[in-house]
Amino acid sequence: MNNLPDLTIDLPSDREVTLTRSFDAPRELVYAAHTQAEHLKHWWGRGNPLDVEIDFRVGGHYRCVEHAQDGNDYAFRGEYREIVVPERIVQTFEFEGMPGQVAVETLVFTEQDGRTTITSSTRFDTTAQRDGMIDSGMAQGAAESYAALDRYLATLP
């Protein structure tokens, strides 16, 4: 699979996509940017305006609505299944525009020499679901969101 600038994309199985990206920020800060609404709203929706509801606990839910430049709203939701602060988050992920197609994401945060690498592995129920998500522009959207995160992290103390 082709990679985008700063983002490595792998297909480790016929039902999985793995995205890897590094940031010049400590792990605790990158983790907080993924788990707190006041941070998420600055980057998650590719930097577009975003409404965020989050109950960050095992069994808690999240919902993000991106107000895109094309005039459309794109909503995503999920449930937190596992939380290991500041190392790992396992959550479900569902694009509300494709209801019932729920993937399971595992985010792993590792730090070395002050840089944090996020490895995001998403597992789908079928190959067709995985391929449909890839064809929808998932990698480009993730690359744009991570670029927005990189810009946002640079503004924090």
C-alpha positions, 0 to 999 in steps of 0.5 A: 500500500502507498504511504503518505508523507509522515504516515506509514500504512500497512495491511498486515492481514485481509481484515486489518489496516495499520497506520504509524506516525511519529510526533515530536512531543512526549507520550503523555501529551500525545495521549492526552490529545487523544483522550480529552475533548479540549484537545481533540477538537483542535485536530481530530477532524482534519483540523476542521471544526469539530463537536466532541462528546467523550466519556473516557473510561472503559465502557464509556463512549465518544462521538465526534462530528466534523463540520467539513469544508464541503459543507457536510457533517461527518459523524463518528462514534465508538466505545472504549473497551480497554485503557492503559494510561498512557500506553494503549487504547482499544475502542470501537469505531463506526462512521455514522454514514455507514451504520452497523460497520463497526471496526475495533481500533487499537492505539499504541503510544510509544516514546523514545528520546522525547518523540512519540510514535502512534501505531493504530491497528484497525480490524474489520469484520470482513475484507470488503469492509476493510477495503471499503474504508480504504477506498473511502479515503481513510488514509488521506483523512488520517494523514490530514488529521495527524498533520493537524495534530502535529501543528496543534502539539507544536502550540502547546507548552 
